Amino acid sequence: MRAIMLQGTSSDVGKSVLCTALCRIFYEDGWKVAPFKSQNMALNSYITRDGKEIGRAQGVQAEACRIDATADMNPILLKPKKDMIAEVIVRGEHYADMGAGAYREDYVPKALPVLQESLDRLAEEYEVLVMEGAGSPAEINLKDRDIANMKAAELADAPVILVADIDRGGVFASLVGTLTLLDESERARVKGFIINKFRGKFSLLKSGLDWLEEHTGLPVLGVIPYADTGIEAEDSLALSKLRLKKQDETGDALKVAVIRLPRISNFTDIDPLYDEPGVTVRLLASVAEWNNPDIIIIPGTKNTTDDFLWLTETGLAAKIQEAAQAGAHVVGICGGYQMLGTTLLDPDGVESVHAEIEGLSLLPLVTTFQAGKRTVRTMGHVSGATFAAGQEVQGYEIHLGRTDRGEGGIPLFTLEDGHMDGTLNEAGTVWGTYLHGVFHNRSFTRVWLNDIRYKRGLELVEADVKTEAEMREASYTELASLVRHYLDMEKVYEIVGLTQPTRT
């Protein structure tokens, strides 16, 4: 098996997206290719077909390779729960909740055999491995315990390409500085640079590229233009950029407000709403940002009780209750669904020290937190909402706790295993579900939005609805075409040690 690794000068330089592009390019060129990230810290996760939890980026990259994702593609996932405490997930399953110090001193020394075993299994099945680093390889205070960058490259004997984000500025300093802070053996692994997210005029950049190549002796393999690729984001830093997404404000647009919880997780759930015509989406974290939305969405969270207490302290809880009483539509997903109920119970202290908390009381639900996480892909159909009765839906669940539906709550979905998920109020204006990815069921989303438009006397949107699979596949193909155009793939193949296939 051959491998290539992209490492960044910092977080959010675009490593995940570029790795996705390389995965699709190698696939298009006829190779059996798979992604790999040794250690990932992210609250956006992906559920594999066998119910294992990995970083969302590796799930997306596996889709670009047209293979099923496995836990070996991201053997260690860290999901922050509180300050300095994270859930440690090893090969897709809960291992422990650990403080940063304990993880660094106690677990990291045990991790290398785990990584090597995953690499060995992937090597048995695939010809090319596209590896992704985490953050920067040059964090000198962390390097002796960094298993996400150069140590992973060493285990796979992978050459490294450094990626820098020119959009944030300081691209030459970040590349040269990163290279300088690496050990001699680490520097020897670096075979070139990619400059990402370029918006300017190339002729004005050329002299800087010439200097960089002369100063370092390494080639600039490509300058990739800034593009909204439609590929799902993983890093929470990407949340701030959602506000830059193009919005359709023509006509009477429905205003959607997404509550930006402090521990928001799987925020890619809201991505499809940005694609909907006649919809504007805003993230808000304070009452001052309130703008009388038509729809309020409370997304998933890694800590429901702490984030609900924040919701109360900021005054947003009262604002949501007032809006619901005035006729606004409110949706909760996973942790947000739990918040919509009357009571949150935590008798064993699974999530917090609070044994009982009163919820928003917008749905007749009682949630009891219990040890043991449900992680599963699932599908079913709409059974409780007349506006979409019978429509098929699919998604995935990642949650702690059991939610019991009380009198007056209408079950929303009937799932393939026979159990009922979600709850709808009698007015049809408030609903919640454990189903992550619910809005990626694009026909369901369009019908739901049109039902709100109909009730408000607005013009319905009649444009065709593409399936999620069609949109994702188009995104991977478009991204690969873009990167192939701007990246010197001949040199990339040379670095990997493979012969580039002749393309017609």
Secondary structure, 3 states (H helix, E strand, C coil): CEEEEEEECCCCCCHHHHHHHHHHHHHHCCCCEEEECCEEECCCEEECCCCCEEEHHHHHHHHHHCCCCCHHHCCEEEEEEECCEEEEEECCEEEEEEEHHHHHHHHHHHHHHHHHHHHHHHHHHCCEEEEECCCCCCCCCCHHHCCCCHHHHHHHCCCEEEEEEHHHCCHHHHHHHHHHHCCHHHHHHEEEEEEEEECCCHHHHHHHHHHHHHHHCCCEEEEEECCCCCCCCCCHHHHHHHHHCCCCCCCCCEEEEEECCCCEECHHHHHHHHHCCCEEEEEECCHHHCCCCCEEEECEECCHHHHHHHHHHCCHHHHHHHHHHCCCEEEEECHHHHHCCCEEECCCCCCCCCCEEECCCCCCEEEEEEEEEEEEEEEEEECCCHHHCCCEEEEEEEEEEEEEECCCCEEEEEECCCCEEEEECCCCCEEEECCECHHHCHHHHHHHHHHHHHHCCCCCCCCCCCCHHHHHHHHHHHHHHHHHHHECHHHHHHHHCCCCCCCC
